[in-house]
Amino acid sequence: MKITCRLNGKEVLFNTFADKPVSELLYEHSEVTSIIPGCRKGTCGNCIILLDNEPVLSCLIPAFRIRDKEITTFEGYAKTRFYLDVTRGYEEAGIQPCSYCYHAKSLLIESIIQENISPEPEDIINVLSVNRCSCVDEKDLVKIVETAAKYRRRRRVRRS
């Protein structure tokens, strides 16, 4: 099956099986190194991508569902100015997730502050619970997101 989509802002054509998990499809794509096809069952949460700006577990999404969609992986996200807000959140909190979950947590944090510039701690914990890595404590995750959101609010005020 031929599937066209936008991957990190570029039009891409995949020739693949319709039911192939997107995580495997992206893992095989030479430009994407952030996808870790670990559990392949949606339990670890390290295969997060943004599909039309919504975080999804790419191991649970069959390839046919990405037709004509916008996919953002960590590689694409890291090139945006918004990534700076999240890195500042990590730096100011003095906390860095492990290399195994860093990409997924960063995309989840971005999805949180895109959705709500002043998220409640319960909402932060709920969204970030998709990623099962326990390298960062829940209260520290809240601190990271709140700090990143603070920088995002400042960015929005400057643009106004």
C-alpha positions in Angstrom: 0.0 0.0 0.0 1.3 3.5 -0.9 0.8 6.0 1.9 1.5 9.7 1.6 1.9 11.9 4.7 3.8 14.8 6.0 6.7 13.8 8.3 8.3 16.6 10.1 7.1 19.1 7.5 8.1 17.1 4.5 5.9 15.2 2.1 6.8 11.5 2.4 5.7 8.4 0.5 5.8 5.0 2.2 5.2 1.7 0.4 4.2 -0.6 3.2 1.6 -3.0 4.6 -1.6 -1.2 5.7 -1.5 -2.8 9.2 2.2 -2.2 9.9 2.7 -0.3 13.1 3.7 3.3 12.5 6.5 2.9 15.1 8.1 0.2 13.0 7.6 2.2 9.8 9.3 5.3 11.3 12.1 3.2 13.0 13.0 1.9 9.5 13.0 5.5 8.1 16.6 6.7 8.2 15.8 10.2 9.4 13.9 9.1 12.5 16.1 7.8 15.3 13.9 8.9 18.3 11.4 6.1 18.0 12.2 3.2 20.2 10.1 0.2 19.3 10.1 -1.4 22.7 7.0 -3.1 23.9 5.0 -2.9 20.7 1.9 -3.1 22.9 1.4 0.5 24.1 2.6 -0.2 27.6 6.0 1.6 27.7 5.0 4.9 26.1 8.4 5.5 24.4 7.1 5.6 20.9 5.1 8.8 21.2 4.6 10.9 18.1 2.4 13.9 17.4 -0.3 12.9 14.8 -2.0 16.1 13.7 -0.6 17.6 16.9 -2.1 15.0 19.2 0.2 12.6 21.1 -0.3 9.0 20.1 1.4 5.7 20.8 2.8 5.0 17.3 3.1 1.2 18.0 -0.7 1.1 18.2 -1.4 3.0 15.0 -1.6 1.0 11.8 0.1 2.6 8.8 -3.1 3.2 6.9 -4.2 5.7 9.6 -1.4 8.2 8.7 -2.5 8.7 5.2 -2.7 12.5 4.5 -1.8 13.3 8.1 0.9 15.4 9.7 3.4 13.4 11.8 5.9 15.2 14.1 8.6 13.1 15.7 11.1 14.4 18.2 13.5 15.2 15.3 11.0 17.6 13.8 10.0 19.0 17.1 13.5 19.7 18.2 14.0 22.0 15.3 11.1 24.3 16.4 11.3 27.3 18.6 8.9 25.7 21.0 11.4 23.0 21.9 13.4 25.8 23.7 10.6 26.2 26.2 10.7 22.5 27.1 14.5 22.4 27.4 14.4 25.5 29.6 11.8 23.6 31.8 14.3 20.8 32.2 17.2 23.1 32.9 15.4 25.3 35.4 14.0 22.3 37.2 17.5 20.8 37.2 16.0 17.5 36.0 16.7 15.5 32.9 14.8 12.4 31.9 16.8 9.4 30.9 17.8 9.0 27.3 15.3 6.1 26.9 12.2 8.3 27.5 13.4 11.9 26.9 12.0 12.1 23.4 8.5 10.8 24.4 8.3 13.0 27.5 9.3 16.1 25.6 6.6 15.5 23.0 4.1 14.9 25.8 5.1 18.1 27.5 4.7 20.0 24.3 1.2 18.5 23.8 0.2 19.6 27.3 1.2 23.2 26.9 -0.2 23.4 23.4 -3.5 22.3 24.9 -3.5 24.4 28.0 -0.9 27.1 28.8 -1.7 26.9 32.5 -2.3 23.2 33.1 -3.3 21.8 36.4 -1.0 19.3 38.1 -3.5 16.5 37.8 -3.8 17.0 34.0 0.0 17.0 33.7 0.4 13.8 35.6 -2.5 12.2 33.7 -1.0 13.0 30.2 2.6 12.1 31.2 1.4 8.8 32.7 1.3 7.4 29.2 5.1 7.2 29.4 5.8 4.5 32.0 9.5 5.3 32.6 9.9 6.2 36.3 13.2 8.1 35.9 11.5 11.4 36.9 9.3 11.8 40.0 5.7 13.1 39.4 6.2 16.3 41.3 9.4 17.0 39.3 7.4 16.4 36.0 4.8 18.9 37.2 7.7 21.4 37.9 9.2 20.9 34.4 5.8 21.4 32.7 4.9 24.4 34.7 8.3 26.0 34.0 8.0 25.2 30.2 4.5 26.7 30.2 5.8 29.9 31.9 8.3 30.3 29.1 5.6 29.7 26.5 3.4 32.3 28.1 6.2 34.8 27.9 6.8 34.0 24.3 3.1 34.6 23.5 3.1 37.9 25.4 6.1 39.1 23.3 4.3 38.2 20.0 1.2 40.2 21.0 
